[in-house]
Amino acid sequence: MRGVKRLLACFIILAFALQAAGCGQQQAGGKPKRVPIKVAFWGSPEEIEIITTTLNNWQKSHPEIQVKLEHIPFGSYVSKILTEIAGRAAPDIIAAEVNMFVSFADKDVFLDLNPYVEKDGTFNLGDFFPEVVDRYTVNGKVLAIPRDTAPMACVYYNKKLFDEAGLPYPTDDWDMNDLLDKAKKLTKFDKDGKVTQYGFYSDMWPNFVMCFGGKMSDNVKNPKKCLLGSKESMEGLQFLVDLSQKYKVSPTSNTFRNQGLGVIQMFMMQRVAMFHSGIWETPIVKKVKDFDWDVAMFPKGPKGIRKFATGGTGYGILKSTKYPDEAWEVLKALSGDDGQIMLAESGLAQPANKKIAEGEHFALSSNVPLNKKMLNEAVKMTVYDPFHAKWREIRDLYIYPEFDLMFNGLKPVKDAVDAIVPKANELFNEEE
């Protein structure tokens, strides 16, 4: 009997040993020796390289954490993440573009980062532009740490075409009249009246709305009413429409569709002298050899108003993570100096960290564009899209289709706006 008991005891010990081995080496607290942290993100090949390099370098000194990366295409990002959350297969950390962030925040998926910020002696939220931090703060809770900001404040201009026209380059104190005057003088026609070189292009209508004194909604943080139908908003939209329809200094979206070209291609082919966008166009434009260009700040409106729409991305930790402390360490790496510096030097984005944005890696860098420093001032003038879960639906289903007709001269400004505003107001006030 004793032999049987001894044999049974051996089997039990062996079973426990095999179980322990099968669990993959557990620490005393029940955590694996290498805690898995999955990071989901979207981005260009350049962004993928920056994120991968940043985390690989960080990983060398943090062997206790195993970072896993999940790249998801931009177009399906929100739906894929929400599906993974519902299926209990969610990442620990997600990247969220400023409007994507609204969709996620509405679902209450983010962990409040305030306790981590407050107790971490190596992290200072004050290092980041406060205007950007505010976007990721909901009801006093910091739900994401910003990676970058992206004021749509850049007017790219071709110096050669300005020189040929005998025009001075735009300066950061110019206004809409200056823009129109330069665009007229930079537009060229052939003998049949067909445009061969356009002076300017922009499809970033929020800037025109806001610089003319208008607004997209009554309250950015808690929108209840669409204000695109205000006198000032429609004046800004009419000015933008007139650039193509009245003055013929700007191509339309149909122009691009008919020619199979985008504005970046036309700019680099010297068929558009100026175009309006954000700093993220830099990596493409600077690939062109022997091309002399720079950026100026988007012009002031008729009353001296200057406001910019903006993008940008932040990183947040999901509530569903099993390892919030480890996720916080990875989040710090993602938003830390190394990644911020690489982002700055790539020209892809303006770092959200003020010190780096104002320093040698960005504003003071000799890399094109030379006038990057103006973006640090532009951050103070940014206005985010309405913070509402239905805004993307309003924009995609109503604003974009109506504005496409409007900018192509197929619908008056008032008619387009009248079609948008009731639908927007309905969705702003729709009961969940």
GURO-766734 format. One record per residue (C-alpha): x, y, z. Coordinates in nm, 4 decimals, m for minus. Each point is the difference from the previous one (the first is absolute). Example, Ala and Ser with C-alpha at 12.3 -4.5 7.8 and 13.67 -1.06 7.14 Angstrom:
<u->1.2300 | v->m0.4500 | w->0.7800>
<u->0.1370 | v->0.3440 | w->m0.0660>
***
This chain:
<u->0.0000 | v->0.0000 | w->0.0000>
<u->0.2880 | v->0.2334 | w->0.0886>
<u->0.1478 | v->m0.0652 | w->m0.3470>
<u->m0.3290 | v->0.0908 | w->m0.1624>
<u->m0.0217 | v->0.3225 | w->0.2035>
<u->0.3569 | v->0.0911 | w->m0.0915>
<u->m0.0743 | v->m0.0679 | w->m0.3669>
<u->m0.3165 | v->0.2095 | w->0.0177>
<u->0.1912 | v->0.2851 | w->0.1633>
<u->0.2581 | v->m0.0110 | w->m0.2767>
<u->m0.2729 | v->0.0186 | w->m0.2624>
<u->m0.1524 | v->0.3025 | w->0.1745>
<u->0.3368 | v->0.1807 | w->0.0189>
<u->0.0666 | v->m0.0803 | w->m0.3637>
<u->m0.3440 | v->0.1272 | w->m0.1019>
<u->0.0607 | v->0.3338 | w->0.1749>
<u->0.3430 | v->0.0281 | w->m0.1604>
<u->m0.1427 | v->m0.0647 | w->m0.3460>
<u->m0.2799 | v->0.2512 | w->0.0633>
<u->0.2506 | v->0.2645 | w->0.1038>
<u->0.2108 | v->m0.0667 | w->m0.3056>
<u->m0.3031 | v->0.0240 | w->m0.2249>
<u->m0.0943 | v->0.3405 | w->0.1435>
<u->0.3149 | v->0.1548 | w->m0.1436>
<u->0.1974 | v->0.1041 | w->0.3064>
<u->m0.2099 | v->0.1989 | w->0.2439>
<u->0.1177 | v->0.2605 | w->0.2509>
<u->m0.1095 | v->m0.0154 | w->0.3619>
<u->m0.2862 | v->0.2440 | w->m0.0630>
<u->m0.1465 | v->m0.2085 | w->m0.2804>
<u->0.1489 | v->0.2081 | w->m0.2828>
<u->0.2113 | v->m0.1599 | w->m0.2713>
<u->0.3698 | v->0.0742 | w->0.0188>
<u->m0.0420 | v->0.1921 | w->m0.3271>
<u->m0.3243 | v->0.1956 | w->0.0205>
<u->m0.1636 | v->0.0236 | w->m0.3473>
<u->m0.1174 | v->0.3486 | w->m0.0989>
<u->m0.1700 | v->0.0376 | w->m0.3385>
<u->0.0054 | v->0.3365 | w->m0.1743>
<u->m0.2422 | v->0.0684 | w->m0.2850>
<u->0.0671 | v->0.2838 | w->m0.2404>
<u->m0.0431 | v->0.1228 | w->m0.3556>
<u->0.2434 | v->0.1933 | w->m0.2131>
<u->0.2258 | v->0.0358 | w->m0.2996>
<u->0.3150 | v->m0.2099 | w->m0.0523>
<u->0.1985 | v->0.2878 | w->0.1510>
<u->m0.2194 | v->0.0001 | w->0.3108>
<u->0.0248 | v->m0.3776 | w->0.0308>
<u->0.3785 | v->0.0288 | w->m0.0079>
<u->0.0015 | v->0.2708 | w->0.2689>
<u->m0.2280 | v->m0.1953 | w->0.2347>
<u->0.1877 | v->m0.3260 | w->m0.0576>
<u->0.3412 | v->0.1572 | w->0.0523>
<u->m0.1144 | v->0.1888 | w->0.3102>
<u->m0.1394 | v->m0.3081 | w->0.1699>
<u->0.2805 | v->m0.2324 | w->m0.1101>
<u->0.2574 | v->0.2350 | w->0.1525>
<u->m0.2051 | v->0.0316 | w->0.3178>
<u->m0.0547 | v->m0.3751 | w->0.0166>
<u->0.3753 | v->m0.0629 | w->0.0378>
<u->m0.0032 | v->0.1501 | w->0.3491>
<u->m0.3412 | v->m0.1417 | w->0.0926>
<u->0.0203 | v->m0.3772 | w->m0.0569>
<u->m0.2799 | v->m0.0554 | w->0.2516>
<u->m0.2543 | v->0.1345 | w->m0.2522>
<u->m0.0710 | v->m0.1518 | w->m0.3399>
<u->m0.1467 | v->0.2591 | w->m0.2378>
<u->m0.2153 | v->m0.1302 | w->m0.2837>
<u->m0.0973 | v->0.2314 | w->m0.2861>
<u->m0.3242 | v->m0.0107 | w->m0.1974>
<u->m0.0201 | v->0.2209 | w->m0.3093>
<u->m0.3546 | v->0.0660 | w->m0.1248>
<u->m0.0884 | v->0.1991 | w->m0.3152>
<u->m0.1392 | v->0.3460 | w->0.0748>
<u->m0.3337 | v->m0.0556 | w->m0.1724>
<u->m0.0957 | v->m0.3015 | w->0.2095>
<u->0.1787 | v->0.0982 | w->0.3195>
<u->m0.2904 | v->0.1097 | w->0.2200>
<u->m0.2284 | v->m0.2909 | w->m0.0921>
<u->0.2832 | v->m0.2536 | w->0.0408>
<u->0.0957 | v->0.1276 | w->0.3461>
<u->m0.3624 | v->0.0079 | w->0.1185>
<u->m0.0488 | v->m0.3542 | w->m0.1310>
<u->0.3091 | v->m0.1182 | w->0.1860>
<u->m0.1239 | v->0.1656 | w->0.3196>
<u->m0.3382 | v->m0.1702 | w->m0.0341>
<u->0.1735 | v->m0.3333 | w->m0.0643>
<u->0.2253 | v->0.0393 | w->0.3030>
<u->0.3069 | v->m0.0023 | w->m0.2211>
<u->0.0764 | v->0.3679 | w->0.0332>
<u->0.3466 | v->0.1529 | w->m0.0075>
<u->0.1374 | v->0.1533 | w->0.3184>
<u->0.0894 | v->0.3309 | w->m0.1665>
<u->m0.1544 | v->0.1655 | w->m0.3038>
<u->0.1006 | v->0.2949 | w->m0.2127>
<u->m0.2891 | v->0.2370 | w->m0.0556>
<u->m0.0165 | v->0.2842 | w->m0.2516>
<u->m0.1799 | v->0.2994 | w->0.1532>
<u->m0.3361 | v->m0.0835 | w->m0.1573>
<u->0.0406 | v->m0.3740 | w->0.0452>
<u->0.0615 | v->0.0796 | w->0.3637>
<u->m0.3511 | v->0.1424 | w->0.0292>
<u->m0.1488 | v->m0.3261 | w->m0.1274>
<u->0.1977 | v->m0.2012 | w->0.2557>
<u->m0.0614 | v->0.2408 | w->0.2880>
<u->m0.3743 | v->m0.0175 | w->m0.0691>
<u->0.0188 | v->m0.3754 | w->0.0644>
<u->0.1802 | v->0.0603 | w->0.3325>
<u->0.2852 | v->m0.2364 | w->m0.0897>
<u->0.2940 | v->0.2020 | w->0.1357>
<u->0.1728 | v->m0.0278 | w->0.3340>
<u->0.0280 | v->0.3260 | w->0.1936>
<u->0.3710 | v->0.0870 | w->m0.0107>
<u->m0.0074 | v->0.2667 | w->0.2724>
<u->0.1128 | v->m0.2366 | w->0.2790>
<u->0.2982 | v->m0.1123 | w->m0.2086>
<u->0.0942 | v->0.3535 | w->m0.0992>
<u->m0.0204 | v->0.1188 | w->0.3607>
<u->0.2103 | v->m0.2772 | w->0.1560>
<u->0.2634 | v->m0.0327 | w->m0.2745>
<u->0.2989 | v->0.2137 | w->0.0848>
<u->0.1572 | v->m0.0483 | w->m0.3439>
<u->m0.2969 | v->0.1290 | w->m0.2014>
<u->m0.1195 | v->0.3594 | w->m0.0277>
<u->m0.3231 | v->0.0708 | w->m0.1870>
<u->0.0972 | v->0.3678 | w->0.0047>
<u->0.2656 | v->m0.0783 | w->m0.2628>
<u->m0.2773 | v->m0.0257 | w->m0.2602>
<u->m0.1960 | v->0.2778 | w->m0.1712>
<u->m0.2985 | v->0.0624 | w->0.2319>
<u->m0.2324 | v->0.0555 | w->m0.2974>
<u->0.0716 | v->m0.3549 | w->m0.1158>
<u->m0.0262 | v->m0.1567 | w->0.3456>
<u->m0.3424 | v->0.1621 | w->0.0348>
<u->m0.1309 | v->m0.1937 | w->m0.3001>
<u->0.0722 | v->m0.3272 | w->0.1758>
<u->m0.1462 | v->0.1129 | w->0.3327>
<u->m0.3645 | v->m0.0868 | w->0.0640>
<u->m0.1794 | v->0.1056 | w->0.3198>
<u->0.3347 | v->0.0629 | w->0.1640>
<u->0.1390 | v->m0.3434 | w->m0.0943>
<u->0.3097 | v->m0.0204 | w->m0.2180>
<u->m0.0835 | v->m0.2887 | w->m0.2329>
<u->0.2965 | v->0.0145 | w->m0.2384>
<u->0.3493 | v->0.1472 | w->m0.0246>
<u->0.0557 | v->0.1990 | w->m0.3200>
<u->0.2630 | v->m0.1134 | w->m0.2485>
<u->m0.0237 | v->0.2894 | w->m0.2427>
<u->m0.2097 | v->0.2916 | w->m0.1074>
<u->m0.0871 | v->0.0999 | w->m0.3536>
<u->m0.1314 | v->0.3560 | w->m0.0492>
<u->m0.1231 | v->0.0419 | w->m0.3553>
<u->0.1977 | v->0.3200 | w->m0.0155>
<u->0.2511 | v->m0.0596 | w->m0.2804>
<u->m0.0194 | v->0.1717 | w->m0.3368>
<u->0.2664 | v->m0.1725 | w->m0.2096>
<u->0.1429 | v->0.2282 | w->m0.2694>
<u->0.2327 | v->m0.0458 | w->m0.2967>
<u->0.2766 | v->0.2617 | w->0.0196>
<u->0.0934 | v->m0.0369 | w->m0.3675>
<u->m0.3506 | v->0.0870 | w->m0.1164>
<u->m0.0090 | v->0.2996 | w->0.2325>
<u->0.3352 | v->0.1172 | w->m0.1338>
<u->m0.1155 | v->m0.0382 | w->m0.3608>
<u->m0.3100 | v->0.2068 | w->0.0770>
<u->0.2067 | v->0.2652 | w->0.1795>
<u->m0.1976 | v->m0.0523 | w->0.3191>
<u->0.1286 | v->0.0165 | w->0.3565>
<u->m0.0419 | v->m0.3222 | w->0.1965>
<u->m0.2970 | v->m0.0145 | w->0.2376>
<u->0.0704 | v->0.1020 | w->0.3573>
<u->m0.1683 | v->m0.1176 | w->0.3174>
<u->m0.1898 | v->0.3287 | w->0.0369>
<u->m0.1783 | v->m0.0146 | w->m0.3366>
<u->m0.3790 | v->m0.0020 | w->m0.0380>
<u->m0.2673 | v->m0.1366 | w->m0.2357>
<u->0.0323 | v->0.2961 | w->m0.2362>
<u->0.3719 | v->m0.0694 | w->m0.0310>
<u->m0.0735 | v->m0.3652 | w->m0.0679>
<u->m0.2489 | v->0.0839 | w->m0.2744>
<u->0.2307 | v->0.2593 | w->m0.1568>
<u->0.2952 | v->m0.2411 | w->m0.0127>
<u->m0.2185 | v->m0.2865 | w->m0.1237>
<u->m0.1263 | v->0.2174 | w->m0.2896>
<u->0.3519 | v->0.0996 | w->m0.1023>
<u->0.1228 | v->m0.3600 | w->0.0200>
<u->m0.2807 | v->m0.1430 | w->m0.2154>
<u->0.0791 | v->m0.0469 | w->m0.3686>
<u->m0.2266 | v->m0.0672 | w->m0.2991>
<u->0.0672 | v->m0.1267 | w->m0.3519>
<u->m0.1308 | v->0.1722 | w->m0.3146>
<u->m0.3303 | v->m0.1884 | w->0.0314>
<u->m0.0564 | v->0.1214 | w->0.3552>
<u->0.0862 | v->m0.3337 | w->0.1576>
<u->0.1899 | v->0.0173 | w->0.3287>
<u->0.3545 | v->m0.1366 | w->m0.0271>
<u->0.1175 | v->0.1086 | w->0.3455>
<u->m0.2202 | v->0.0576 | w->0.3031>
<u->0.0882 | v->0.2513 | w->0.2673>
<u->m0.1417 | v->m0.1761 | w->0.3054>
<u->m0.1943 | v->m0.2981 | w->0.1269>
<u->m0.1687 | v->m0.0964 | w->0.3262>
<u->m0.2777 | v->m0.2374 | w->0.0945>
<u->0.0347 | v->0.0689 | w->0.3726>
<u->m0.3202 | v->0.1946 | w->0.0342>
<u->m0.0055 | v->0.0232 | w->0.3841>
<u->0.2869 | v->0.2514 | w->m0.0119>
<u->m0.1956 | v->0.2269 | w->m0.2339>
<u->m0.3128 | v->m0.0294 | w->0.2142>
<u->0.1870 | v->0.0894 | w->0.3196>
<u->0.2303 | v->0.2701 | w->m0.1428>
<u->m0.3083 | v->0.1852 | w->m0.1245>
<u->m0.1423 | v->m0.0127 | w->0.3531>
<u->m0.2239 | v->m0.3050 | w->m0.0406>
<u->m0.0199 | v->m0.3263 | w->0.1929>
<u->m0.0789 | v->m0.3626 | w->m0.0659>
<u->m0.2101 | v->m0.0323 | w->0.3156>
<u->m0.1156 | v->0.2002 | w->0.2997>
<u->0.2269 | v->m0.1836 | w->0.2445>
<u->0.3021 | v->m0.2130 | w->m0.0872>
<u->m0.0181 | v->m0.2144 | w->0.3143>
<u->m0.3787 | v->m0.0350 | w->0.0099>
<u->m0.1487 | v->0.0844 | w->m0.3396>
<u->m0.3743 | v->0.0385 | w->m0.0298>
<u->m0.0317 | v->0.2218 | w->m0.3068>
<u->0.1742 | v->0.0117 | w->m0.3373>
<u->0.1049 | v->0.3564 | w->m0.0885>
<u->0.1089 | v->m0.0479 | w->m0.3606>
<u->m0.3086 | v->0.1997 | w->m0.0970>
<u->0.1154 | v->0.3176 | w->0.1751>
<u->0.0804 | v->0.3094 | w->m0.2080>
<u->0.3708 | v->m0.0212 | w->0.0827>
<u->0.0259 | v->m0.3725 | w->m0.0717>
<u->m0.1614 | v->0.0382 | w->m0.3400>
<u->0.2235 | v->0.2968 | w->m0.0850>
<u->0.3046 | v->m0.2192 | w->0.0606>
<u->m0.1442 | v->m0.2810 | w->m0.2105>
<u->m0.0938 | v->0.2424 | w->m0.2781>
<u->0.3554 | v->0.1380 | w->m0.0102>
<u->0.1353 | v->m0.3539 | w->m0.0417>
<u->m0.2546 | v->m0.0789 | w->m0.2732>
<u->0.0818 | v->0.3256 | w->m0.1801>
<u->0.3662 | v->m0.0943 | w->m0.0254>
<u->m0.0923 | v->m0.2646 | w->m0.2571>
<u->m0.3365 | v->0.1090 | w->m0.1364>
<u->0.0414 | v->0.3777 | w->m0.0211>
<u->0.3723 | v->0.0700 | w->m0.0155>
<u->0.1126 | v->m0.3295 | w->m0.1618>
<u->0.3173 | v->m0.0046 | w->0.2121>
<u->m0.0684 | v->m0.3386 | w->0.1600>
<u->m0.0734 | v->m0.3462 | w->m0.1404>
<u->m0.3097 | v->m0.1862 | w->0.1129>
<u->m0.0307 | v->m0.3566 | w->0.1185>
<u->m0.1387 | v->m0.0830 | w->m0.3443>
<u->0.3186 | v->0.1414 | w->m0.1536>
<u->0.2061 | v->m0.2489 | w->0.1988>
<u->m0.2348 | v->m0.2863 | w->m0.0822>
<u->0.0058 | v->0.0805 | w->m0.3717>
<u->0.3780 | v->0.0233 | w->m0.0108>
<u->0.0691 | v->m0.2911 | w->0.2312>
<u->0.2269 | v->0.2146 | w->0.2139>
<u->0.0030 | v->0.1277 | w->0.3568>
<u->0.1020 | v->0.3447 | w->0.1164>
<u->0.3378 | v->m0.1231 | w->0.1265>
<u->0.0858 | v->m0.1368 | w->m0.3440>
<u->m0.1121 | v->0.3224 | w->m0.1678>
<u->0.2035 | v->0.2059 | w->0.2465>
<u->0.3121 | v->m0.2038 | w->m0.0672>
<u->m0.0686 | v->0.0217 | w->m0.3761>
<u->m0.0131 | v->0.3808 | w->0.0422>
<u->m0.3611 | v->0.0190 | w->m0.1098>
<u->m0.1200 | v->0.1320 | w->0.3366>
<u->0.2033 | v->0.2817 | w->0.1555>
<u->m0.1447 | v->m0.0211 | w->0.3529>
<u->m0.2049 | v->m0.2551 | w->0.1886>
<u->m0.1365 | v->m0.0210 | w->0.3525>
<u->0.0502 | v->m0.2981 | w->0.2282>
<u->0.1889 | v->m0.1127 | w->0.3115>
<u->0.3629 | v->m0.0794 | w->0.0672>
<u->m0.0554 | v->m0.3688 | w->m0.0804>
<u->0.0448 | v->0.0670 | w->m0.3738>
<u->0.3692 | v->0.0796 | w->0.0574>
<u->0.1479 | v->m0.3507 | w->m0.0546>
<u->m0.1587 | v->m0.0205 | w->m0.3454>
<u->0.0878 | v->0.3511 | w->m0.1174>
<u->0.3607 | v->m0.0108 | w->0.1172>
<u->0.0685 | v->m0.3063 | w->m0.2160>
<u->m0.0024 | v->0.2232 | w->m0.3084>
<u->0.3546 | v->0.0998 | w->m0.0965>
<u->0.0915 | v->0.3606 | w->m0.0781>
<u->m0.3365 | v->0.1239 | w->0.1262>
<u->0.0073 | v->0.3250 | w->0.1984>
<u->m0.3031 | v->0.0344 | w->0.2265>
<u->m0.1130 | v->0.0986 | w->0.3471>
<u->m0.3170 | v->0.0516 | w->0.2060>
<u->m0.1789 | v->0.3073 | w->0.1300>
<u->m0.2676 | v->0.0195 | w->0.2656>
<u->m0.3537 | v->m0.0145 | w->m0.1362>
<u->m0.1197 | v->0.3618 | w->m0.0439>
<u->m0.2134 | v->0.2096 | w->0.2306>
<u->m0.3646 | v->0.0571 | w->m0.0747>
<u->m0.1575 | v->0.3404 | w->m0.0861>
<u->m0.0292 | v->0.0936 | w->0.3685>
<u->0.3465 | v->m0.1241 | w->0.0927>
<u->m0.1294 | v->m0.3335 | w->0.1322>
<u->0.2285 | v->m0.3007 | w->m0.0226>
<u->m0.1206 | v->m0.3457 | w->0.0997>
<u->0.1003 | v->m0.3409 | w->m0.1261>
<u->m0.1530 | v->m0.3427 | w->m0.0158>
<u->0.2380 | v->m0.2654 | w->0.1227>
<u->0.0715 | v->m0.3693 | w->0.0160>
<u->0.2459 | v->m0.2005 | w->0.2034>
<u->0.0206 | v->m0.3290 | w->0.1841>
<u->0.0103 | v->m0.1100 | w->0.3630>
<u->0.0559 | v->m0.3308 | w->0.1800>
<u->m0.2423 | v->m0.1350 | w->0.2579>
<u->m0.0202 | v->m0.3109 | w->0.2189>
<u->m0.3182 | v->m0.2049 | w->m0.0184>
<u->m0.1892 | v->m0.0843 | w->0.3169>
<u->0.0063 | v->m0.3662 | w->m0.0972>
<u->0.3781 | v->m0.0337 | w->0.0346>
<u->0.1174 | v->m0.2624 | w->0.2472>
<u->0.3218 | v->0.1837 | w->0.0651>
<u->m0.0631 | v->0.3753 | w->0.0351>
<u->0.3310 | v->0.0759 | w->0.1733>
<u->0.2018 | v->m0.1613 | w->m0.2766>
<u->m0.2190 | v->0.1618 | w->m0.2647>
<u->0.0759 | v->0.3379 | w->0.1557>
<u->0.3737 | v->m0.0636 | w->m0.0381>
<u->m0.0472 | v->m0.0822 | w->m0.3681>
<u->m0.2225 | v->0.3063 | w->m0.0444>
<u->0.2766 | v->0.2203 | w->0.1412>
<u->0.2421 | v->m0.1476 | w->m0.2507>
<u->m0.2408 | v->0.0690 | w->m0.2877>
<u->m0.0381 | v->0.3645 | w->0.1004>
<u->0.3586 | v->0.0418 | w->0.1201>
<u->0.2832 | v->0.2113 | w->m0.1360>
<u->0.1505 | v->m0.2647 | w->m0.2305>
<u->m0.3161 | v->m0.0488 | w->m0.2032>
<u->m0.0781 | v->0.3723 | w->0.0067>
<u->0.3446 | v->0.0818 | w->m0.1402>
<u->m0.0284 | v->m0.2563 | w->m0.2801>
<u->m0.3453 | v->0.1321 | w->m0.0845>
<u->0.1303 | v->0.3573 | w->m0.0079>
<u->0.2984 | v->m0.0824 | w->m0.2202>
<u->m0.2125 | v->m0.2009 | w->m0.2429>
<u->m0.2148 | v->0.3045 | w->m0.0768>
<u->m0.3130 | v->m0.2096 | w->0.0439>
<u->m0.1432 | v->0.1939 | w->0.2905>
<u->0.0498 | v->0.2690 | w->0.2569>
<u->0.0929 | v->m0.1568 | w->0.3352>
<u->m0.2487 | v->0.0485 | w->0.2813>
<u->0.2927 | v->0.0502 | w->0.2386>
<u->0.0627 | v->0.3758 | w->0.0096>
<u->0.3719 | v->m0.0284 | w->0.0788>
<u->0.0663 | v->m0.2182 | w->m0.3028>
<u->m0.2352 | v->0.1985 | w->m0.2255>
<u->0.1811 | v->0.3232 | w->0.0877>
<u->0.3517 | v->m0.1468 | w->m0.0138>
<u->0.2697 | v->m0.1078 | w->m0.2410>
<u->m0.1841 | v->m0.3055 | w->m0.1278>
<u->m0.2981 | v->0.1948 | w->m0.1325>
<u->m0.0401 | v->0.3786 | w->0.0125>
<u->0.3739 | v->0.0757 | w->m0.0040>
<u->0.0886 | v->m0.2748 | w->m0.2461>
<u->0.1507 | v->0.0903 | w->m0.3388>
<u->m0.2176 | v->m0.2647 | w->m0.1670>
<u->m0.2748 | v->0.1176 | w->m0.2333>
<u->m0.2344 | v->0.1667 | w->0.0481>
<u->0.2038 | v->0.2742 | w->0.1646>
<u->m0.3049 | v->0.1759 | w->0.1464>
<u->m0.1126 | v->m0.2913 | w->0.2215>
<u->0.0292 | v->0.2194 | w->0.3089>
<u->m0.3258 | v->0.1773 | w->m0.0882>
<u->m0.1865 | v->m0.3213 | w->0.0813>
<u->0.0818 | v->0.0411 | w->0.3696>
<u->m0.1912 | v->0.3256 | w->m0.0102>
<u->m0.2754 | v->m0.1566 | w->m0.2082>
<u->m0.0708 | v->m0.2567 | w->0.2746>
<u->m0.1401 | v->0.2838 | w->0.2134>
<u->m0.2544 | v->0.0743 | w->m0.2738>
<u->m0.1259 | v->m0.3521 | w->m0.0614>
<u->m0.3664 | v->m0.0922 | w->0.0269>
<u->m0.0896 | v->m0.3686 | w->0.0067>
<u->m0.2984 | v->m0.1524 | w->m0.1741>
<u->m0.3151 | v->m0.0275 | w->0.2141>
<u->0.0417 | v->m0.2556 | w->0.2778>
<u->m0.2965 | v->m0.2171 | w->m0.0878>
<u->m0.0274 | v->m0.3663 | w->m0.0903>
<u->m0.2192 | v->0.0892 | w->m0.3001>
<u->0.2368 | v->0.2593 | w->m0.1487>
<u->0.1741 | v->m0.2461 | w->m0.2314>
<u->m0.3401 | v->m0.1145 | w->m0.1250>
<u->m0.1117 | v->0.3606 | w->m0.0532>
<u->0.3204 | v->0.0766 | w->m0.1871>
<u->0.0111 | v->m0.3121 | w->m0.2170>
<u->m0.3716 | v->m0.0310 | w->m0.0837>
<u->m0.1052 | v->0.3640 | w->m0.0320>
<u->0.2823 | v->0.2551 | w->m0.0016>
<u->0.2387 | v->m0.1664 | w->m0.2460>
<u->m0.2627 | v->m0.0849 | w->m0.2685>
<u->m0.1656 | v->0.3428 | w->0.0167>
<u->0.3311 | v->0.1865 | w->0.0025>
<u->0.1247 | v->m0.1995 | w->m0.2980>
<u->m0.2971 | v->0.1277 | w->m0.1998>
<u->0.0544 | v->0.3502 | w->0.1358>
<u->0.3726 | v->0.0221 | w->m0.0761>
<u->m0.0566 | v->m0.1319 | w->m0.3518>
<u->m0.2538 | v->0.2747 | w->m0.0695>
<u->m0.2968 | v->m0.2352 | w->m0.0085>
<u->m0.1773 | v->0.1369 | w->0.3070>
<u->m0.0124 | v->0.3461 | w->0.1633>
<u->0.1595 | v->0.0363 | w->0.3440>
<u->m0.3311 | v->0.0703 | w->0.1710>
<u->m0.1740 | v->m0.3005 | w->m0.1532>
<u->0.2842 | v->m0.2324 | w->0.1009>
<u->0.0045 | v->0.1336 | w->0.3545>
<u->m0.3801 | v->m0.0147 | w->0.0266>
<u->0.0189 | v->m0.3702 | w->m0.0855>
<u->0.2633 | v->m0.0644 | w->0.2677>
<u->m0.1092 | v->0.2000 | w->0.3055>
<u->m0.3339 | v->m0.1747 | w->0.0825>
<u->0.1594 | v->m0.3437 | w->m0.0321>
<u->0.2947 | v->0.1050 | w->0.2168>
<u->m0.2256 | v->0.1471 | w->0.2687>
<u->m0.2101 | v->m0.3151 | w->0.0017>
<u->0.3042 | v->m0.2208 | w->0.0564>
<u->0.1553 | v->0.2362 | w->0.2564>
<u->m0.3158 | v->m0.0308 | w->0.2091>
<u->m0.0872 | v->m0.3612 | w->m0.0705>
<u->m0.0672 | v->m0.2056 | w->0.3132>
<u->0.2343 | v->m0.2920 | w->0.0487>
***
